[in-house]
Amino acid sequence: MVTLSESGWVGDRQPTEDDVYQANQRPQVTWLHEYKATLLASMGKTVHTPRVRRLPFQRGTAMPGACTYPLQQLYDMPTLPPREELDRLRGLFVAAFGSQFFLEAYGLPGTGSERSQLPPHLELAYATIASIALPLGHGRINAEETGRASQLFNAGARYYVVMTETDNSESRSATTVLSTSLLATYGLLCAATNDRNWGESLLGWTLTMARSLRWHESDQGIASSNRSQRSGLIGYVFTVAVVHALIFGISPLVCGRDLKTGMLGASCDIMTAYSALFSSNVDLLDSSKHPGDALILLLALISDTLFTELTSHIVQAVPDIDDPETGSTRKYPTRLIAGSAARERMEIEEWTTRALRRWRVAFAGVATQETLALSFYLELRLTYPRIDVLLWQCGYEQRLQTISGDNTVGQEIMERSAHLAWLVLDHVDVRKRPHESLQAIWLTPILFHSALIIWRSQTATGQGTTGSLKALGLFAHELDALPWPCCDVMSTCLRSLQAPTAPGRC
């Protein structure tokens, strides 16, 4: 590492009079101009810089020196692991995570002759997830492995930031979108505040780069060979964005109506298929038999549901009307309620419920067990929209100020909600399906939320016993088998809720 005293950079020392004089000169060709010209020449492009937001979707060409930023000039940066270690972790990543629906459609770079041409931030993204997948399905990773994954994650994030500041042209490539989305996956599923903050920042940068690649536009003008790759990459970015909203209890950064790319197993685009869920044109859904299409449509439903919940939290349901003549309580049908925000919300929930039923009819034989668990979780949120309040009530998310509304107001857990929470657990078996469970990055929040529904149903009504709270251990057992760092905190919280001495706080 080069110290400040040894560095030749002007910014690393106090400027002299000669530095000030040289800085105020206006030479015909500055050093920065020469540097940019050299970069453009190495990339085989002209001096003209294309418009940033009109760049076509492309994976980039594999060529020597593809990383155009001068790594030899970067100092005070984390030391990369040895080449043999990076290659080993890359192979583990492909085996454990490479068969994910969207990543498989995109086609992960870094195999065969491309092994030495990957940028450092992508290699570190592979290594980060591979390092936590080593004991997959065999128990919790130890502190040394957790620290190692965190070091790789922070190194990858720092290399990306330096690359962006040095040569921003590489940030406008699909490969960089892939690396930042993978790094964001780990960061969002961490327990450390610093890593989670990095994960949120990486997700924001990912969405910005994805929009510069016109991901929110249709496939018109895109080569047919790149359409499935584009749909796969966009599908994974959208998955990470929805998981981010579930974890932090906020409105999603992306909605389903932004998905205008083609489906993986059908000729129509995602938006057209999504609209078919809300109409009688269900024949359009029968043309797709790809599990990735089932997942992306379900995530779109969840995204819109979260947006509806979190933007209308101040709107309470229509109250029951007490009848003074009979002494009973009457419930008015939805169609008889005057037009209001509450009625609109109830209608949206009814439309979403019908769309979910159509989804199950169309994709029941295609969706995986983990995707089916997500479908039951969506139905659970429709029956109990205030799941995020339970995170505050149990003491898990006191440090996060992202929960909207009155946190002190509870809602009665219906029997249907508890039943759906058990159905979520029934479709999750991490030890029998370790790779599929790792790829289903949404399992962590939905398992924890479902467990809190069971906890609330046993403690709020006064009908549960201490023995019944031991059922929380079943959810903690599955969380223990998942390798993400936040799972350890969640399982510890659930086990503390079983204690009769402090049943209301983790």
Phi, psi and omega per residue, in radians:
M1 nan 2.364 -3.132
V2 -1.521 2.259 3.128
T3 -1.446 2.976 -3.128
L4 -1.136 -0.639 -3.121
S5 -1.203 -0.510 -3.127
E6 -1.534 -0.255 -3.054
S7 -1.278 2.509 3.087
G8 -1.673 0.018 -3.126
W9 -1.295 2.366 -3.114
V10 -1.110 -0.593 -3.105
G11 -1.217 -0.154 -3.107
D12 -1.717 0.112 3.121
R13 -2.577 2.956 3.103
Q14 -1.226 2.264 -3.097
P15 -1.195 2.470 3.076
T16 -1.627 3.073 3.107
E17 -1.109 -0.639 3.123
D18 -1.157 -0.647 3.089
D19 -1.081 -0.750 3.140
V20 -1.133 -0.694 3.141
Y21 -1.137 -0.805 -3.129
Q22 -1.141 -0.593 -3.111
A23 -1.203 -0.460 -3.113
N24 -1.619 -0.031 3.070
Q25 -1.362 2.690 3.131
R26 -2.123 1.402 3.124
P27 -1.199 2.869 -3.125
Q28 -1.155 -0.682 3.141
V29 -2.275 2.001 3.142
T30 -1.424 2.934 3.109
W31 -1.116 -0.665 -3.134
L32 -1.128 -0.671 3.108
H33 -1.095 -0.799 3.126
E34 -1.098 -0.682 -3.126
Y35 -1.118 -0.805 3.124
K36 -1.138 -0.674 3.118
A37 -1.105 -0.676 3.098
T38 -1.129 -0.714 3.112
L39 -1.100 -0.799 -3.130
L40 -1.137 -0.648 3.116
A41 -1.163 -0.658 3.132
S42 -1.198 -0.405 3.132
M43 -1.594 0.000 3.105
G44 1.256 0.512 -3.123
K45 -2.050 2.931 3.082
T46 -1.407 3.026 -3.138
V47 -1.200 -0.415 -3.130
H48 -1.191 2.240 3.122
T49 -1.608 2.185 -3.127
P50 -1.213 2.843 3.096
R51 -1.142 2.370 -3.010
V52 -1.107 -0.794 -2.990
R53 -1.589 0.204 3.063
R54 -2.126 0.350 3.122
L55 -1.277 2.418 3.115
P56 -1.307 2.808 3.092
F57 -1.261 2.157 3.098
Q58 -2.643 2.584 -3.120
R59 -1.518 -0.170 -3.112
G60 1.571 2.763 -3.122
T61 -1.777 2.455 3.112
A62 -1.473 1.966 -3.132
M63 -2.614 2.730 3.102
P64 -1.054 2.427 3.141
G65 1.242 0.543 -3.119
A66 -1.127 -0.498 3.087
C67 -1.428 1.776 -2.965
T68 -1.449 -0.177 3.138
Y69 -1.437 2.507 -3.000
P70 -1.356 1.612 -3.128
L71 -1.071 -0.558 -3.110
Q72 -1.188 -0.303 3.125
Q73 -1.640 -0.075 -3.140
L74 -1.514 2.183 3.141
Y75 -2.111 2.874 -3.122
D76 1.022 0.644 3.111
M77 -1.942 2.711 3.131
P78 -1.065 2.526 3.108
T79 -1.370 2.246 3.129
L80 -1.230 2.555 3.047
P81 -1.086 2.842 3.111
P82 -1.026 2.717 -3.120
R83 -1.023 -0.684 3.136
E84 -1.104 -0.663 3.133
E85 -1.208 -0.714 3.114
L86 -1.122 -0.708 3.114
D87 -1.143 -0.665 3.133
R88 -1.162 -0.781 3.127
L89 -1.166 -0.572 3.100
R90 -1.135 -0.719 3.083
G91 -1.116 -0.673 3.086
L92 -1.149 -0.652 3.120
F93 -1.128 -0.782 -3.137
V94 -1.092 -0.674 -3.131
A95 -1.227 -0.639 -3.054
A96 -1.613 -0.555 -2.991
F97 -2.156 -0.210 -3.025
G98 -1.249 -0.355 -3.129
S99 -1.555 0.158 3.043
Q100 -1.031 2.484 -2.976
F101 -0.863 -0.925 -3.010
F102 -1.326 -0.676 3.121
L103 -1.191 -0.604 3.089
E104 -1.168 -0.661 3.092
A105 -1.197 -0.611 3.123
Y106 -1.236 -0.687 -3.090
G107 1.523 1.694 -3.058
L108 -1.163 2.228 3.039
P109 -1.297 2.740 3.073
G110 1.936 0.366 3.101
T111 -2.068 2.689 3.086
G112 1.164 -2.248 -3.066
S113 -1.282 -0.178 -3.103
E114 -1.544 0.055 -2.954
R115 -1.087 -0.508 -3.101
S116 -1.740 0.150 -3.046
Q117 -1.934 0.161 -3.109
L118 -1.428 2.493 3.037
P119 -1.183 2.686 -3.074
P120 -1.036 -0.648 -3.092
H121 -1.172 -0.523 3.090
L122 -1.305 -0.695 3.082
E123 -1.091 -0.692 3.118
L124 -1.239 -0.544 3.061
A125 -1.148 -0.767 3.046
Y126 -1.022 -0.813 -3.064
A127 -1.159 -0.591 -3.119
T128 -1.096 -0.889 -3.113
I129 -1.245 -0.616 3.125
A130 -1.149 -0.579 -3.098
S131 -1.184 -0.513 3.091
I132 -1.557 -0.236 -3.136
A133 -1.541 -0.033 -3.108
L134 -1.050 -0.838 3.126
P135 -1.643 0.512 -2.990
L136 -1.000 2.209 3.106
G137 1.402 0.025 -3.088
H138 -2.097 0.347 3.068
G139 2.038 3.129 -3.066
R140 -1.276 2.448 3.063
I141 -1.288 2.602 -3.083
N142 -1.428 3.102 -3.060
A143 -1.136 -0.612 -3.136
E144 -1.132 -0.746 3.121
E145 -1.182 -0.655 3.097
T146 -1.114 -0.760 3.109
G147 -1.135 -0.618 3.115
R148 -1.148 -0.770 3.116
A149 -1.103 -0.689 3.125
S150 -1.136 -0.672 3.104
Q151 -1.132 -0.757 3.104
L152 -1.110 -0.694 3.134
F153 -1.107 -0.838 -3.137
N154 -1.149 -0.621 3.086
A155 -1.133 -0.754 3.111
G156 -1.101 -0.707 3.122
A157 -1.143 -0.698 -3.131
R158 -1.203 -0.688 3.104
Y159 -1.109 -0.646 3.107
Y160 -1.132 -0.749 -3.132
V161 -1.101 -0.761 3.139
V162 -1.131 -0.718 3.120
M163 -1.064 -0.726 -3.129
T164 -1.137 -0.712 -3.119
E165 -1.265 -0.491 -3.073
T166 -1.540 -0.800 -3.113
D167 -2.523 1.624 -3.034
N168 -1.240 -0.161 -3.111
S169 -1.134 -0.546 -3.130
E170 -1.273 -0.322 3.099
S171 -1.300 -0.124 3.112
R172 -1.857 0.881 3.113
S173 -2.398 2.670 -3.128
A174 -1.149 -0.536 3.137
T175 -1.109 -0.690 3.116
T176 -1.208 -0.651 3.058
V177 -1.052 -0.701 3.111
L178 -1.104 -0.820 -3.078
S179 -1.148 -0.747 -3.138
T180 -1.207 -0.587 3.099
S181 -1.205 -0.628 3.077
L182 -1.200 -0.735 3.086
L183 -1.122 -0.675 3.105
A184 -1.127 -0.587 3.107
T185 -1.021 -0.843 3.128
Y186 -1.164 -0.768 -3.085
G187 -1.086 -0.706 -3.124
L188 -1.219 -0.455 -3.125
L189 -1.727 0.406 3.078
C190 -1.661 2.861 3.064
A191 -1.718 -0.480 -3.135
A192 -1.241 2.371 -3.096
T193 -1.094 -0.710 -3.117
N194 -1.092 -0.763 3.135
D195 -1.163 -0.657 3.123
R196 -1.181 -0.638 3.077
N197 -1.131 -0.709 3.063
W198 -1.088 -0.703 3.137
G199 -1.082 -0.731 3.101
E200 -1.129 -0.715 3.123
S201 -1.130 -0.742 3.129
L202 -1.111 -0.660 3.101
L203 -1.128 -0.721 3.091
G204 -1.078 -0.745 3.094
W205 -1.144 -0.645 3.129
T206 -1.077 -0.809 -3.139
L207 -1.136 -0.631 3.103
T208 -1.126 -0.786 3.121
M209 -1.172 -0.662 3.137
A210 -1.109 -0.677 3.099
R211 -1.208 -0.565 3.068
S212 -1.162 -0.399 3.032
L213 -1.551 0.176 3.092
R214 1.089 0.708 -3.122
W215 -1.209 -0.398 -3.102
H216 -1.554 0.077 3.107
E217 -1.810 2.991 -3.105
S218 -1.287 3.030 -3.110
D219 -1.444 0.072 3.138
Q220 -1.116 2.295 -3.098
G221 1.540 -0.086 3.114
I222 -1.642 2.342 3.119
A223 -1.053 2.512 -3.091
S224 -1.069 -0.535 -3.140
S225 -1.219 -0.375 -3.115
N226 -1.728 -0.101 -3.044
R227 -1.188 -0.796 3.137
S228 -1.164 -0.641 3.089
Q229 -1.125 -0.734 3.124
R230 -1.125 -0.772 3.125
S231 -1.118 -0.669 3.130
G232 -1.140 -0.771 -3.137
L233 -1.168 -0.750 3.128
I234 -1.121 -0.682 3.121
G235 -1.070 -0.701 3.141
Y236 -1.237 -0.710 3.101
V237 -1.066 -0.708 3.125
F238 -1.146 -0.652 3.091
T239 -1.065 -0.800 3.128
V240 -1.098 -0.667 3.141
A241 -1.141 -0.692 3.126
V242 -1.215 -0.712 3.098
V243 -1.089 -0.671 3.073
H244 -1.033 -0.745 3.122
A245 -1.156 -0.661 3.132
L246 -1.167 -0.694 -3.072
I247 -1.232 -0.773 -3.023
F248 -1.651 -0.062 3.120
G249 1.116 0.733 -3.120
I250 -2.173 2.976 3.083
S251 -1.247 2.417 -3.106
P252 -1.064 2.579 3.097
L253 -1.343 -0.241 -3.123
V254 -2.348 2.480 3.091
C255 -1.947 2.888 -3.103
G256 -1.119 -0.431 -3.117
R257 -1.336 -0.087 3.022
D258 -1.440 -0.174 -3.047
L259 -1.603 1.629 3.141
K260 -1.949 0.222 3.109
T261 -1.469 2.963 -3.109
G262 -1.288 2.732 3.071
M263 -1.408 2.828 -3.088
L264 -1.349 -0.526 -3.067
G265 -2.105 0.241 -3.131
A266 -2.513 2.839 -3.101
S267 -1.437 -0.324 -3.118
C268 -1.457 2.918 3.098
D269 -1.528 2.939 -3.050
I270 -1.136 -0.689 -3.102
M271 -1.120 -0.666 3.114
T272 -1.147 -0.763 3.109
A273 -1.159 -0.633 3.117
Y274 -1.143 -0.689 3.097
S275 -1.144 -0.538 3.131
A276 -1.154 -0.441 3.096
L277 -1.133 -0.440 -3.106
F278 -1.772 0.202 3.129
S279 -2.298 -3.081 3.122
S280 -1.566 0.056 -3.114
N281 -1.487 1.094 -3.091
V282 -1.376 -0.241 3.132
D283 -1.100 -0.481 3.126
L284 -1.129 -0.547 -3.127
L285 -1.321 -0.415 -3.106
D286 -1.210 -0.302 -3.105
S287 -1.318 -0.267 -3.116
S288 -1.847 2.218 3.086
K289 -2.205 0.510 -3.136
H290 -1.717 2.280 3.139
P291 -1.092 -0.462 3.091
G292 -1.175 -0.599 3.084
D293 -1.174 -0.684 3.087
A294 -1.071 -0.692 -3.117
L295 -1.226 -0.779 -3.064
I296 -1.155 -0.629 3.107
L297 -1.217 -0.654 3.104
L298 -1.177 -0.695 3.089
L299 -1.116 -0.613 3.086
A300 -1.129 -0.692 3.075
L301 -1.101 -0.746 3.138
I302 -1.147 -0.700 3.133
S303 -1.045 -0.813 3.127
D304 -1.189 -0.593 3.107
T305 -1.144 -0.753 3.107
L306 -1.105 -0.694 3.121
F307 -1.108 -0.718 3.127
T308 -1.128 -0.735 -3.128
E309 -1.106 -0.824 -2.957
L310 -1.486 -0.220 3.070
T311 -1.712 -0.143 -3.138
S312 -2.198 0.525 -3.090
H313 -1.203 -0.367 3.137
I314 -1.449 -0.166 -3.126
V315 -1.633 2.017 3.124
Q316 -1.537 2.771 3.093
A317 -1.132 2.765 -3.136
V318 -1.108 2.142 -3.062
P319 -1.232 2.686 3.039
D320 -1.229 2.564 -3.089
I321 -1.808 2.144 3.089
D322 -1.376 2.252 3.115
D323 -1.659 1.938 -3.095
P324 -1.172 -0.397 -3.098
E325 -1.309 -0.764 -3.095
T326 -1.726 -0.254 -3.102
G327 1.276 0.263 -3.130
S328 -1.940 3.075 -3.139
T329 -1.965 2.296 -3.120
R330 -1.896 2.504 3.063
K331 -1.972 2.191 -3.130
Y332 -1.489 2.421 3.021
P333 -1.069 2.696 -3.097
T334 -1.048 -0.640 -3.080
R335 -1.200 -0.297 -3.126
L336 -1.691 -0.052 3.139
I337 -1.448 2.376 3.125
A338 -1.075 2.657 -3.125
G339 -0.991 2.148 -3.104
S340 -2.764 3.003 3.100
A341 -1.143 -0.602 3.124
A342 -1.141 -0.744 3.125
R343 -1.147 -0.710 3.132
E344 -1.085 -0.682 3.118
R345 -1.149 -0.725 3.115
M346 -1.109 -0.658 3.110
E347 -1.165 -0.691 3.101
I348 -1.093 -0.717 3.110
E349 -1.128 -0.659 3.092
E350 -1.161 -0.724 3.098
W351 -1.102 -0.719 3.133
T352 -1.141 -0.674 3.104
T353 -1.092 -0.767 3.103
R354 -1.143 -0.676 3.099
A355 -1.117 -0.650 3.104
L356 -1.140 -0.656 3.083
R357 -1.117 -0.745 3.096
R358 -1.119 -0.648 3.107
W359 -1.077 -0.749 -3.134
R360 -1.155 -0.640 3.098
V361 -1.143 -0.699 -3.059
A362 -1.379 -0.593 -2.987
F363 -2.125 0.293 -3.113
A364 -1.059 -0.648 -3.121
G365 -1.559 0.002 -3.081
V366 -1.939 -0.669 -3.047
A367 -1.156 2.530 3.083
T368 -1.366 3.001 3.126
Q369 -1.086 -0.672 -3.139
E370 -1.186 -0.625 3.081
T371 -1.208 -0.669 3.079
L372 -1.110 -0.654 3.064
A373 -1.057 -0.666 3.096
L374 -1.161 -0.588 3.111
S375 -1.177 -0.680 3.075
F376 -1.202 -0.546 3.079
Y377 -1.169 -0.666 3.082
L378 -1.075 -0.768 3.098
E379 -1.115 -0.600 3.085
L380 -1.100 -0.730 3.126
R381 -1.170 -0.515 3.095
L382 -1.231 -0.552 3.124
T383 -1.506 -0.444 3.130
Y384 -2.419 1.503 -3.041
P385 -1.233 -0.246 -3.002
R386 -1.778 0.735 3.125
I387 -1.095 -0.636 -3.095
D388 -1.091 -0.461 3.100
V389 -1.152 -0.564 3.134
L390 -1.113 -0.531 3.093
L391 -1.079 -0.638 3.104
W392 -1.327 -0.697 -3.078
Q393 -1.178 -0.593 3.134
C394 -1.479 -0.127 3.087
G395 1.563 0.143 -3.086
Y396 -1.320 -0.753 -3.027
E397 -1.998 0.759 3.107
Q398 -1.192 -0.481 -3.090
R399 -1.416 -0.209 3.129
L400 -1.735 2.245 -3.133
Q401 -1.837 0.949 -3.100
T402 -1.985 -0.032 -3.107
I403 -1.529 2.199 -3.059
S404 -1.626 2.756 3.031
G405 1.526 -2.966 -3.116
D406 -1.478 1.905 -3.079
N407 -1.309 -0.224 -3.094
T408 -1.524 -0.211 -3.097
V409 -1.555 2.147 3.113
G410 -1.690 3.018 3.109
Q411 -2.382 2.394 -3.096
E412 -1.167 2.357 3.115
I413 -1.445 2.071 3.094
M414 -1.374 2.762 3.134
E415 -1.070 -0.599 3.116
R416 -1.101 -0.681 3.136
S417 -1.122 -0.774 3.109
A418 -1.111 -0.668 3.116
H419 -1.109 -0.716 3.116
L420 -1.164 -0.607 3.087
A421 -1.091 -0.690 3.084
W422 -1.183 -0.604 3.108
L423 -1.149 -0.601 3.052
V424 -1.054 -0.805 3.140
L425 -1.149 -0.633 -3.113
D426 -1.085 -0.459 -3.087
H427 -1.712 0.221 3.126
V428 -2.113 2.194 3.050
D429 -2.541 1.560 -3.004
V430 -1.165 -0.664 -3.060
R431 -1.269 -0.484 3.089
K432 -1.524 -0.468 -3.128
R433 -2.235 1.178 -3.023
P434 -1.163 -0.803 -3.100
H435 -1.194 -0.747 3.116
E436 -1.103 -0.639 3.136
S437 -1.240 -0.621 3.081
L438 -1.153 -0.721 -3.135
Q439 -1.205 -0.488 3.099
A440 -1.436 1.413 -3.018
I441 -1.202 -0.157 3.130
W442 -1.471 -0.144 -3.080
L443 -1.113 -0.630 -3.094
T444 -1.032 -0.952 -3.134
P445 -1.202 -0.631 -3.058
I446 -1.293 -0.541 3.057
L447 -1.163 -0.768 -3.118
F448 -1.172 -0.742 3.117
H449 -1.118 -0.708 3.121
S450 -1.124 -0.663 3.101
A451 -1.117 -0.657 3.118
L452 -1.188 -0.516 3.044
I453 -1.114 -0.764 3.095
I454 -1.116 -0.741 3.119
W455 -1.062 -0.781 -3.121
R456 -1.173 -0.651 -3.134
S457 -1.168 -0.460 -3.118
Q458 -1.566 -0.397 -3.056
T459 -1.838 -0.491 -3.054
A460 -1.362 -0.638 -3.060
T461 -1.476 -0.321 -3.108
G462 1.407 0.080 -3.125
Q463 -1.648 -0.270 -3.122
G464 -1.446 2.851 3.104
T465 -2.083 2.987 3.111
T466 -1.092 -0.629 3.118
G467 -1.107 -0.621 -3.140
S468 -1.191 -0.466 3.101
L469 -1.217 -0.242 3.069
K470 -1.136 -0.272 3.074
A471 -1.088 -0.389 3.086
L472 -1.088 -0.434 3.105
G473 -1.116 -0.454 3.096
L474 -1.156 -0.713 3.083
F475 -1.218 -0.708 3.116
A476 -1.108 -0.566 3.120
H477 -1.096 -0.720 3.114
E478 -1.255 -0.662 3.105
L479 -1.134 -0.587 3.109
D480 -1.087 -0.544 -3.099
A481 -1.403 -0.286 3.090
L482 -1.432 2.466 -3.000
P483 -1.545 -0.087 -3.070
W484 -1.161 2.473 -3.055
P485 -1.025 -0.599 -3.093
C486 -1.247 -0.295 -3.112
C487 -1.138 -0.578 3.124
D488 -1.127 -0.719 3.122
V489 -1.170 -0.697 -3.124
M490 -1.169 -0.780 3.137
S491 -1.146 -0.646 3.071
T492 -1.109 -0.689 3.104
C493 -1.100 -0.760 -3.122
L494 -1.135 -0.679 3.140
R495 -1.213 -0.567 3.094
S496 -1.232 -0.489 3.110
L497 -1.240 -0.285 3.096
Q498 -1.326 -0.351 -3.066
A499 -1.220 2.316 -3.138
P500 -1.251 -0.309 -3.086
T501 -1.311 -0.597 -3.117
A502 -2.413 1.256 -3.053
P503 -1.330 -0.134 -3.035
G504 -1.896 0.013 -3.108
R505 -2.450 2.518 3.087
C506 -1.244 nan nan
